Amino acid sequence: MDNLVSTISRLQVQSEMLKEELEHIKTAQLTSLEEEEAIRDEPESNCRHEPVKFVTLHRVCCSNAHDDQAEWKAYLDRPRLFKGDTENCHFRGTIQVDDDDYLDDHPEFAFAVVKDYNCTKEIIRWVLTKEGQAGRRGQVLGQDHYPEEPKETIILVSEAAQGGINAILKAFPDRFPGFQNPPDLLGLGDANSMDDRFEDFRRPYFLFYLYGKTLIEALEEVETGDLMRESLLSLCQWMEGNYREAWDEADALFAQGKVNQEYLSILFQPGELVVYYGYDKNRSASGAIVPWFPSNSLEPGRQSRFCSWEFNGLLTRLWRSSIIPPQPRWARYQSNRVVDITSLRSYPLRFAPGDLKAKLIARGQRFWAFRRQKLVCYNEDDEDGVFRVCLC
């Protein structure tokens, strides 16, 4: 009797387990059918559409102190030294790519964020000294070592995103001063640089600092393909997310008539007039102009370039740079030191007092009228070696 009861109980348990398993199978089948129906109902264009994204490229520059030739290699994964490496090894990833052609070969990426790493014998030896251990081949790395990840060096832009920028600037040129062809009379234009000017961007990303939000708004007003629109939108959103907070801080500082070393690089906007003070005792002021993009950002580092003209019988263009005034010794390492914008040797004309603006404009108009004239130097017989100069 006990055996019979035990058998019945076991069969009941097995029956319940089978019921639960059947329910799971039915649920799984139903879910699968619903997903298949959803895919069939989805428009064909959406089925094949991949979301636009960006890629990070890690470039390693291997150089030798006794060799001027530097070798560059790019990887999709972060470069590192591997366990067991010696001083003859270098930083490297596991997925090497060609950074020059990567975006052309992968149109699904809107842009590439490029980060550069230096790799020298001295750096490798320093790592081995800190983390290596003695081996038969000298110092050997005991574990993988990742160098500190740097900020991006450059942003490479896909053809689709470039096309979006060019389409917007062509449709609304007046909304983007400083980013069109400069006036011919200034002699600042470079046809080659204008053709490919949006292939890449370097900090401080003037176009997106000044007009990133304008680009996003204009996307709704210009006829572009989906890939072009989404590529440019992705790039603009990346810039906004990574830099807008800092740009807003800079604008707040500029509104107070102040600047520091960090934001000096975006103080001078492409195509705007600036005040430049000479080195003479009176610090006489003269006018200059910031080049149009991209010529305004060719100077490496944090200096801002601008040009002015000198007339001494010939009209000559001069290039100048702006830097923060020398710091006192106690503040030499304070990069966030704030100074008055008007204390700089050069600063944008928009910050100048009204009377100085009027004086520079009037003098500039007189100066520009001289550019087609000549200086004639002559000596009169009755002046005993005294030369006279006339403008004709």
C-alpha positions as CSV (number, residue, x, y, z in Angstrom):
1,M,0.0,0.0,0.0
2,D,2.8,2.4,0.9
3,N,4.5,1.7,-2.4
4,L,1.3,2.5,-4.3
5,V,0.9,5.8,-2.5
6,S,4.6,6.7,-3.2
7,T,4.2,5.9,-6.9
8,I,1.1,8.0,-7.2
9,S,2.7,11.0,-5.5
10,R,5.8,10.7,-7.8
11,L,3.6,10.6,-10.9
12,Q,1.7,13.7,-9.7
13,V,4.9,15.6,-9.2
14,Q,6.2,14.6,-12.7
15,S,2.8,15.6,-14.2
16,E,3.1,19.1,-12.7
17,M,6.6,19.4,-13.9
18,L,5.6,18.5,-17.5
19,K,2.7,21.0,-17.4
20,E,5.2,23.8,-16.4
21,E,7.6,22.8,-19.1
22,L,4.8,22.8,-21.7
23,E,3.8,26.3,-20.6
24,H,7.3,27.5,-21.0
25,I,7.5,26.1,-24.5
26,K,4.2,27.7,-25.5
27,T,5.3,31.1,-24.1
28,A,8.6,30.9,-26.0
29,Q,6.9,29.9,-29.2
30,L,4.4,32.8,-28.9
31,T,7.1,35.3,-28.2
32,S,9.1,34.1,-31.2
33,L,6.0,34.3,-33.5
34,E,5.2,37.9,-32.2
35,E,8.8,38.9,-32.9
36,E,8.7,37.4,-36.4
37,E,5.4,39.2,-37.1
38,A,6.8,42.5,-35.8
39,I,9.8,42.2,-38.1
40,R,7.6,41.4,-41.1
41,D,5.4,44.4,-40.3
42,E,8.4,46.7,-40.0
43,P,9.2,48.8,-43.1
44,E,12.0,47.3,-45.2
45,S,14.2,50.5,-44.8
46,N,14.1,50.2,-41.1
47,C,15.1,46.5,-41.2
48,R,18.4,47.3,-42.8
49,H,19.1,50.6,-41.1
50,E,22.0,50.6,-38.7
51,P,22.2,53.5,-36.1
52,V,24.9,56.0,-36.9
53,K,27.8,55.9,-34.4
54,F,31.4,56.9,-34.0
55,V,34.6,54.9,-33.5
56,T,37.7,55.6,-31.4
57,L,41.1,55.1,-33.1
58,H,44.2,54.8,-30.9
59,R,47.3,55.8,-32.7
60,V,50.7,54.9,-31.4
61,C,53.8,56.9,-32.4
62,C,57.0,54.8,-32.0
63,S,60.2,56.8,-32.2
64,N,63.8,56.5,-31.3
65,A,65.8,59.2,-29.7
66,H,68.6,58.7,-32.3
67,D,66.2,58.4,-35.3
68,D,64.1,61.2,-36.7
69,Q,61.7,58.7,-38.4
70,A,58.5,58.0,-36.3
71,E,56.3,55.1,-37.1
72,W,52.6,55.4,-36.6
73,K,50.1,52.5,-36.1
74,A,46.4,52.7,-35.4
75,Y,44.3,50.3,-33.4
76,L,40.6,49.9,-32.5
77,D,41.4,48.7,-29.0
78,R,43.5,50.6,-26.4
79,P,47.3,50.0,-26.8
80,R,49.2,48.4,-24.0
81,L,52.3,46.5,-23.1
82,F,51.6,42.8,-22.6
83,K,52.8,40.4,-19.8
84,G,56.2,39.2,-20.7
85,D,57.2,42.2,-22.8
86,T,60.8,43.6,-22.6
87,E,62.3,46.9,-23.5
88,N,62.3,46.0,-27.2
89,C,58.5,45.9,-27.3
90,H,56.1,48.8,-27.8
91,F,52.6,49.9,-27.0
92,R,50.2,48.1,-29.3
93,G,46.6,46.9,-29.6
94,T,45.3,43.7,-31.0
95,I,43.2,45.1,-33.9
96,Q,45.3,47.2,-36.2
97,V,43.6,49.3,-38.9
98,D,44.4,52.0,-41.5
99,D,43.3,55.2,-39.9
100,D,43.5,57.1,-43.2
101,D,40.9,55.0,-45.0
102,Y,38.9,53.6,-42.1
103,L,35.9,56.0,-42.4
104,D,35.8,55.5,-46.2
105,D,35.7,51.7,-45.7
106,H,33.1,51.9,-42.8
107,P,30.4,54.5,-43.8
108,E,28.3,53.4,-40.8
109,F,30.6,55.6,-38.7
110,A,29.9,59.3,-38.6
111,F,33.3,60.3,-37.3
112,A,36.4,58.9,-35.6
113,V,37.8,60.2,-32.3
114,V,41.6,59.9,-32.6
115,K,43.8,59.5,-29.5
116,D,47.6,59.6,-29.8
117,Y,50.1,57.8,-27.6
118,N,53.9,58.3,-27.5
119,C,56.1,55.3,-27.4
120,T,59.8,55.6,-26.8
121,K,62.5,53.4,-25.3
122,E,62.6,55.7,-22.3
123,I,58.9,55.3,-21.6
124,I,59.1,51.5,-21.9
125,R,62.1,51.3,-19.6
126,W,60.3,53.5,-17.1
127,V,57.3,51.1,-17.1
128,L,59.6,48.1,-16.7
129,T,61.5,49.8,-13.8
130,K,58.2,50.3,-12.0
131,E,56.3,47.1,-12.9
132,G,58.9,44.6,-14.4
133,Q,60.8,41.8,-12.8
134,A,64.2,40.2,-13.6
135,G,64.3,37.6,-16.3
136,R,66.7,35.9,-18.6
137,R,66.2,38.6,-21.2
138,G,66.5,41.5,-18.7
139,Q,63.5,43.2,-17.2
140,V,60.3,41.5,-18.1
141,L,56.8,42.9,-17.5
142,G,54.9,40.9,-15.0
143,Q,51.4,42.0,-16.1
144,D,49.7,43.9,-18.9
145,H,50.3,47.7,-18.6
146,Y,47.9,50.3,-20.1
147,P,49.2,53.8,-20.6
148,E,47.0,56.7,-19.5
149,E,44.3,57.3,-22.1
150,P,44.8,60.8,-23.5
151,K,42.3,63.3,-24.8
152,E,41.5,63.2,-28.4
153,T,44.0,64.8,-30.8
154,I,41.8,65.2,-33.8
155,I,38.3,64.3,-35.1
156,L,38.2,62.7,-38.5
157,V,34.8,63.3,-40.2
158,S,33.0,61.0,-42.6
159,E,32.0,62.1,-46.1
160,A,28.3,62.0,-45.1
161,A,28.9,64.4,-42.2
162,Q,31.1,66.7,-44.3
163,G,28.3,66.7,-46.9
164,G,25.8,67.8,-44.3
165,I,28.0,70.7,-43.1
166,N,28.6,71.9,-46.7
167,A,24.9,71.7,-47.6
168,I,24.0,73.8,-44.6
169,L,26.7,76.4,-45.1
170,K,25.7,76.6,-48.8
171,A,22.0,77.1,-47.9
172,F,22.6,79.6,-45.1
173,P,26.0,81.3,-45.6
174,D,25.0,84.4,-43.5
175,R,24.5,82.3,-40.4
176,F,28.1,81.2,-40.3
177,P,30.4,84.2,-40.5
178,G,34.1,83.3,-40.6
179,F,33.5,80.0,-42.3
180,Q,33.0,81.1,-45.9
181,N,35.6,82.2,-48.4
182,P,37.4,85.3,-47.1
183,P,37.2,88.5,-49.2
184,D,39.7,88.3,-52.1
185,L,41.1,91.7,-51.3
186,L,42.6,90.3,-48.0
187,G,44.6,87.6,-49.8
188,L,43.8,85.1,-47.1
189,G,42.0,82.5,-49.2
190,D,43.5,79.1,-50.0
191,A,41.4,77.1,-52.5
192,N,43.0,73.8,-51.5
193,S,42.3,74.2,-47.8
194,M,38.8,75.4,-48.5
195,D,37.9,72.3,-50.5
196,D,38.7,69.8,-47.7
197,R,38.4,72.1,-44.7
198,F,35.9,69.8,-42.9
199,E,37.7,66.5,-43.3
200,D,38.9,66.9,-39.7
201,F,38.7,69.2,-36.7
202,R,41.1,70.0,-34.0
203,R,40.4,71.7,-30.7
204,P,39.0,74.1,-29.9
205,Y,36.4,73.1,-32.5
206,F,35.4,76.6,-33.5
207,L,32.5,75.6,-35.8
208,F,30.8,73.7,-33.0
209,Y,31.6,76.2,-30.3
210,L,30.1,79.0,-32.3
211,Y,27.4,77.3,-34.4
212,G,26.9,73.8,-33.1
213,K,23.3,74.5,-32.1
214,T,22.7,76.4,-35.3
215,L,23.8,73.4,-37.3
216,I,21.4,71.2,-35.4
217,E,18.5,73.6,-36.1
218,A,19.4,74.0,-39.7
219,L,19.3,70.2,-40.3
220,E,15.5,70.5,-40.2
221,E,15.6,73.1,-43.0
222,V,17.9,71.4,-45.5
223,E,17.1,68.5,-47.8
224,T,19.6,65.8,-47.0
225,G,19.7,62.0,-47.0
226,D,19.1,60.1,-43.8
227,L,22.8,59.0,-43.5
228,M,24.0,62.6,-44.0
229,R,21.5,64.0,-41.5
230,E,22.2,61.4,-38.8
231,S,25.9,61.6,-39.3
232,L,26.1,65.3,-38.8
233,L,23.6,65.2,-35.9
234,S,25.7,62.5,-34.2
235,L,28.8,64.7,-34.5
236,C,27.1,67.8,-33.2
237,Q,25.6,65.9,-30.3
238,W,29.0,64.5,-29.4
239,M,30.5,68.0,-29.4
240,E,27.6,69.4,-27.3
241,G,27.9,66.6,-24.8
242,N,31.6,66.8,-24.4
243,Y,32.3,70.5,-24.6
244,R,29.2,72.7,-24.3
245,E,29.6,73.0,-20.5
246,A,33.1,74.3,-20.8
247,W,32.1,76.6,-23.7
248,D,29.3,78.1,-21.5
249,E,31.8,78.7,-18.7
250,A,34.1,80.5,-21.2
251,D,31.2,82.7,-22.5
252,A,30.3,83.6,-18.9
253,L,33.9,84.6,-18.3
254,F,34.0,86.7,-21.5
255,A,30.8,88.4,-20.5
256,Q,32.7,89.8,-17.5
257,G,35.6,91.0,-19.7
258,K,37.9,88.3,-18.3
259,V,39.8,85.3,-19.8
260,N,42.2,82.6,-18.6
261,Q,44.8,80.4,-20.3
262,E,42.3,77.6,-20.8
263,Y,39.8,79.7,-22.8
264,L,42.2,81.9,-24.6
265,S,42.1,79.6,-27.6
266,I,38.4,80.4,-28.3
267,L,38.6,84.1,-27.5
268,F,39.5,85.1,-31.1
269,Q,36.8,84.1,-33.5
270,P,37.5,83.5,-37.2
271,G,37.2,86.6,-39.4
272,E,36.8,89.1,-36.6
273,L,38.9,92.3,-36.0
274,V,41.3,92.6,-33.1
275,V,43.2,95.3,-31.4
276,Y,47.0,94.9,-31.3
277,Y,49.4,97.0,-29.1
278,G,52.9,97.6,-30.3
279,Y,56.2,97.3,-28.3
280,D,56.9,101.0,-28.4
281,K,56.8,103.2,-25.2
282,N,53.3,104.5,-25.9
283,R,51.9,101.0,-26.7
284,S,50.3,102.4,-29.8
285,A,47.2,100.4,-30.9
286,S,46.7,99.1,-34.4
287,G,44.1,96.8,-36.0
288,A,44.5,93.2,-37.2
289,I,42.2,90.4,-38.3
290,V,41.7,86.8,-37.4
291,P,41.9,84.5,-40.5
292,W,38.9,82.7,-41.8
293,F,38.5,79.1,-40.9
294,P,40.5,76.8,-41.2
295,S,43.5,79.2,-41.5
296,N,42.7,80.6,-38.0
297,S,43.5,77.2,-36.4
298,L,46.8,76.2,-38.0
299,E,48.9,77.4,-35.1
300,P,49.6,74.5,-32.7
301,G,49.2,75.0,-29.0
302,R,47.1,77.7,-27.3
303,Q,48.3,80.7,-29.3
304,S,45.8,82.5,-31.6
305,R,47.1,83.8,-35.0
306,F,46.0,86.9,-36.7
307,C,47.4,89.1,-39.4
308,S,47.9,92.8,-40.1
309,W,49.4,94.9,-42.8
310,E,52.3,97.3,-43.0
311,F,52.9,99.9,-45.6
312,N,56.4,101.1,-46.2
313,G,56.4,101.7,-49.9
314,L,55.0,98.1,-50.3
315,L,52.0,96.6,-48.7
316,T,53.2,93.7,-46.5
317,R,51.1,91.2,-44.6
318,L,52.4,90.4,-41.1
319,W,51.4,87.4,-38.9
320,R,51.2,87.8,-35.1
321,S,50.2,85.7,-32.1
322,S,48.4,86.4,-28.9
323,I,49.5,85.0,-25.5
324,I,48.6,85.6,-21.9
325,P,50.9,88.3,-20.4
326,P,53.9,87.0,-18.4
327,Q,52.8,85.6,-15.0
328,P,54.5,86.4,-11.7
329,R,56.7,83.6,-10.4
330,W,54.2,82.6,-7.7
331,A,51.4,82.1,-10.2
332,R,53.5,80.6,-13.1
333,Y,51.8,77.2,-12.8
334,Q,48.2,78.5,-12.3
335,S,46.7,77.9,-15.8
336,N,43.3,79.1,-14.5
337,R,44.6,82.5,-13.6
338,V,42.1,85.1,-14.7
339,V,43.1,88.4,-16.4
340,D,41.3,91.3,-18.0
341,I,40.8,90.8,-21.7
342,T,41.9,94.4,-22.4
343,S,45.2,93.7,-20.6
344,L,46.3,91.4,-23.4
345,R,48.7,92.7,-26.0
346,S,45.9,91.8,-28.5
347,Y,42.2,91.2,-28.0
348,P,39.0,91.2,-30.1
349,L,37.8,94.6,-31.1
350,R,34.3,93.8,-29.6
351,F,35.9,94.3,-26.2
352,A,37.5,97.6,-26.9
353,P,36.1,100.9,-25.6
354,G,33.9,102.8,-28.1
355,D,36.4,105.7,-28.7
356,L,39.2,103.2,-29.5
357,K,37.0,101.4,-32.1
358,A,36.2,104.7,-33.9
359,K,39.8,105.8,-33.9
360,L,41.0,102.4,-35.4
361,I,38.3,102.3,-38.0
362,A,39.1,105.9,-39.2
363,R,42.8,105.2,-39.3
364,G,42.3,101.9,-41.0
365,Q,40.3,103.5,-43.8
366,R,43.1,106.1,-44.4
367,F,45.7,103.3,-44.3
368,W,43.8,101.1,-46.8
369,A,43.6,104.0,-49.2
370,F,47.4,104.2,-49.4
371,R,47.8,100.6,-50.5
372,R,47.9,101.5,-54.2
373,Q,50.2,104.4,-53.8
374,K,54.0,104.7,-53.7
375,L,56.6,106.2,-51.4
376,V,59.2,108.3,-53.3
377,C,62.4,109.1,-51.5
378,Y,64.5,112.0,-52.9
379,N,67.2,114.5,-52.0
380,E,67.2,118.2,-52.8
381,D,70.4,119.9,-53.6
382,D,70.0,122.6,-51.0
383,E,69.3,120.2,-48.1
384,D,72.8,118.7,-47.7
385,G,72.0,115.0,-47.4
386,V,68.6,115.3,-45.9
387,F,66.2,113.0,-47.6
388,R,62.6,113.8,-48.2
389,V,59.7,111.3,-48.7
390,C,56.5,111.9,-50.5
391,L,53.5,109.7,-51.1
392,C,52.2,109.7,-54.6
